[in-house]
Amino acid sequence: MDSQQNGLFRRNGINYMVPFVLVTTLFFLWGFARAILDILNKHFQNELNISITQSSLIQVTTYLGYFLMAIPAGLFINRWGYRRGVVFGLCLFGAGSLLFIPGAYMGTFNAFLLCLFIIGCGLTFLETAANPYVTELGAPETSTSRLNLSQSFNGLGSLFATFVVGQFFFSTESSGDVVVPYSILGALVLLIAVIFAHVPLPEINLNTTKDEATEHTPPPSQRGGGEGETGLGNLRELFAHHPMFVFGLFALLAYEVAEISINSYFINFVTGQGWMGDNTASIVLTCALAFFMVGRFVGSYIMRHVSGRTMLLICAIGTVVSISLVLLNIGRLSLYALLANYFFEAIMFPTIFSLALVGVGRLTKSASSLLMMTPVGGCGFLLMGYVADRTNLITPFLIPLVGYAVILVYALVLSRKSSTVNA
């Protein structure tokens, strides 16, 4: 097709800029929700006098929601489409946030964990719908760049959360009430749910022509977006006939183990090393996430000219080198290496996600539901906390190092396959 028919936000002659902008707002929201956990982790350690291992249940509970709800979310979206998946996810997200109000009256750690589990379930629906949807809102060859652009706003949400909520919790005047940020967040999310409930988003059927792609929600018989078989049948087909998707699935899991564990461990690490206090550490974490956000914007731009496979390989090498330097424990150099790691890892999630979906066609929604099980890798922070509580603050970084090494192997295999095809 000619360049006027397809582009960053055009597919089959249709301009998808407006749906892209609307859906990208969701990336900011879940970036904010996930980054709060990294602040909440240290906050509960201070307020409830619990260990790193115990506080890691915050991540375990939230990301367990991803693992348990990813396939149901995929089946729901297959049946009812992207927009209703987004609205349902926003409702769960908002409800879980507002439940912090009665949770505070109960005054138990377990009550907060239940709220976080519900939020995790809502985020699963949002991410299962939004990530693959963005890849389809334009030409296939620009899908990786488009997803990296949306994911950049995920980084912006994370940055905003760590700075604002970190200052709220760790200011010298007050330790902060956990109900306040979650009440505001819950009200905002439910308002956005109402907006999405009344805004028509195009359901893109991967097997249709331009004339068949409409700007309205399709009738029930078409809401699957092109996946005609049952959800479980699609999952079996993915594992049986798409080996590179399966490899991508495990590479994405490895990334989530590494990325979430480092974010959750960051404040404990820099304060435990005696470099700074909690409040300063939350600011430095915000700076780290700023590197992350810049990395995504830069990566999105570069990948308009360089293949996602090549970028993933370069960045995987960068993360392995960075975490290796952290493990060498060379004073402040370890901190600088850790900050550099945020820049290198920035493009990994959207790039692996979009590369894993290459070639799955009508199985895209089912494949996405499997990929959205991978944030359960956040439970890896439990292992990091356990190791830290029983050894030292440096040894736990072996866990993310293994994760990045898996991604490096995945990138090497993709590059080799690309070279073979082009030979």
Secondary structure in CASP SS format (residue, H / E / C, confidence):
PFRMAT SS
TARGET T0000
AUTHOR 0000-0000-0000
METHOD secondary structure of the structure
MODEL  1
M C 1.00
D C 1.00
S C 1.00
Q C 1.00
Q C 1.00
N C 1.00
G C 1.00
L C 1.00
F C 1.00
R E 1.00
R E 1.00
N C 1.00
G C 1.00
I E 1.00
N E 1.00
Y C 1.00
M H 1.00
V H 1.00
P H 1.00
F H 1.00
V H 1.00
L H 1.00
V H 1.00
T H 1.00
T H 1.00
L H 1.00
F H 1.00
F H 1.00
L H 1.00
W H 1.00
G H 1.00
F H 1.00
A H 1.00
R H 1.00
A H 1.00
I H 1.00
L H 1.00
D H 1.00
I H 1.00
L H 1.00
N H 1.00
K H 1.00
H H 1.00
F H 1.00
Q H 1.00
N H 1.00
E H 1.00
L H 1.00
N C 1.00
I C 1.00
S C 1.00
I H 1.00
T H 1.00
Q H 1.00
S H 1.00
S C 1.00
L H 1.00
I H 1.00
Q H 1.00
V H 1.00
T H 1.00
T H 1.00
Y H 1.00
L H 1.00
G H 1.00
Y H 1.00
F H 1.00
L H 1.00
M H 1.00
A H 1.00
I H 1.00
P H 1.00
A H 1.00
G H 1.00
L H 1.00
F H 1.00
I H 1.00
N H 1.00
R H 1.00
W H 1.00
G C 1.00
Y H 1.00
R H 1.00
R H 1.00
G H 1.00
V H 1.00
V H 1.00
F H 1.00
G H 1.00
L H 1.00
C H 1.00
L H 1.00
F H 1.00
G H 1.00
A H 1.00
G H 1.00
S H 1.00
L H 1.00
L C 1.00
F H 1.00
I H 1.00
P H 1.00
G H 1.00
A H 1.00
Y H 1.00
M H 1.00
G C 1.00
T C 1.00
F H 1.00
N H 1.00
A H 1.00
F H 1.00
L H 1.00
L H 1.00
C H 1.00
L H 1.00
F H 1.00
I H 1.00
I H 1.00
G H 1.00
C H 1.00
G H 1.00
L H 1.00
T H 1.00
F H 1.00
L H 1.00
E H 1.00
T H 1.00
A H 1.00
A H 1.00
N H 1.00
P H 1.00
Y H 1.00
V H 1.00
T H 1.00
E C 1.00
L C 1.00
G C 1.00
A C 1.00
P H 1.00
E H 1.00
T H 1.00
S H 1.00
T H 1.00
S H 1.00
R H 1.00
L H 1.00
N H 1.00
L H 1.00
S H 1.00
Q H 1.00
S H 1.00
F H 1.00
N H 1.00
G H 1.00
L H 1.00
G H 1.00
S H 1.00
L H 1.00
F H 1.00
A H 1.00
T H 1.00
F H 1.00
V H 1.00
V H 1.00
G H 1.00
Q H 1.00
F H 1.00
F H 1.00
F H 1.00
S C 1.00
T C 1.00
E C 1.00
S C 1.00
S C 1.00
G C 1.00
D C 1.00
V C 1.00
V H 1.00
V H 1.00
P H 1.00
Y H 1.00
S H 1.00
I H 1.00
L H 1.00
G H 1.00
A H 1.00
L H 1.00
V H 1.00
L H 1.00
L H 1.00
I H 1.00
A H 1.00
V H 1.00
I H 1.00
F H 1.00
A H 1.00
H C 1.00
V C 1.00
P C 1.00
L C 1.00
P C 1.00
E C 1.00
I C 1.00
N C 1.00
L C 1.00
N C 1.00
T C 1.00
T C 1.00
K H 1.00
D H 1.00
E H 1.00
A C 1.00
T C 1.00
E C 1.00
H C 1.00
T C 1.00
P C 1.00
P C 1.00
P H 1.00
S H 1.00
Q H 1.00
R C 1.00
G C 1.00
G C 1.00
G C 1.00
E C 1.00
G C 1.00
E C 1.00
T C 1.00
G H 1.00
L H 1.00
G H 1.00
N H 1.00
L H 1.00
R H 1.00
E H 1.00
L H 1.00
F H 1.00
A H 1.00
H H 1.00
H C 1.00
P H 1.00
M H 1.00
F H 1.00
V H 1.00
F H 1.00
G H 1.00
L H 1.00
F H 1.00
A H 1.00
L H 1.00
L H 1.00
A H 1.00
Y H 1.00
E H 1.00
V H 1.00
A H 1.00
E H 1.00
I H 1.00
S H 1.00
I H 1.00
N H 1.00
S H 1.00
Y H 1.00
F H 1.00
I H 1.00
N H 1.00
F H 1.00
V H 1.00
T H 1.00
G H 1.00
Q C 1.00
G C 1.00
W C 1.00
M C 1.00
G C 1.00
D H 1.00
N H 1.00
T H 1.00
A H 1.00
S H 1.00
I H 1.00
V H 1.00
L H 1.00
T H 1.00
C H 1.00
A H 1.00
L H 1.00
A H 1.00
F H 1.00
F H 1.00
M H 1.00
V H 1.00
G H 1.00
R H 1.00
F H 1.00
V H 1.00
G H 1.00
S H 1.00
Y H 1.00
I H 1.00
M C 1.00
R C 1.00
H C 1.00
V C 1.00
S C 1.00
G H 1.00
R H 1.00
T H 1.00
M H 1.00
L H 1.00
L H 1.00
I H 1.00
C H 1.00
A H 1.00
I H 1.00
G H 1.00
T H 1.00
V H 1.00
V H 1.00
S H 1.00
I H 1.00
S H 1.00
L H 1.00
V H 1.00
L H 1.00
L H 1.00
N C 1.00
I C 1.00
G C 1.00
R H 1.00
L H 1.00
S H 1.00
L H 1.00
Y H 1.00
A H 1.00
L H 1.00
L H 1.00
A H 1.00
N H 1.00
Y H 1.00
F H 1.00
F H 1.00
E H 1.00
A C 1.00
I C 1.00
M H 1.00
F H 1.00
P H 1.00
T H 1.00
I H 1.00
F H 1.00
S H 1.00
L H 1.00
A H 1.00
L C 1.00
V C 1.00
G C 1.00
V C 1.00
G H 1.00
R H 1.00
L H 1.00
T H 1.00
K H 1.00
S H 1.00
A H 1.00
S H 1.00
S H 1.00
L H 1.00
L H 1.00
M C 1.00
M C 1.00
T H 1.00
P H 1.00
V H 1.00
G H 1.00
G H 1.00
C H 1.00
G H 1.00
F H 1.00
L H 1.00
L H 1.00
M H 1.00
G H 1.00
Y H 1.00
V H 1.00
A H 1.00
D H 1.00
R H 1.00
T C 1.00
N C 1.00
L C 1.00
I C 1.00
T H 1.00
P H 1.00
F H 1.00
L H 1.00
I H 1.00
P H 1.00
L H 1.00
V H 1.00
G H 1.00
Y H 1.00
A H 1.00
V H 1.00
I H 1.00
L H 1.00
V H 1.00
Y H 1.00
A H 1.00
L H 1.00
V H 1.00
L H 1.00
S H 1.00
R H 1.00
K H 1.00
S H 1.00
S H 1.00
T H 1.00
V H 1.00
N H 1.00
A C 1.00
END
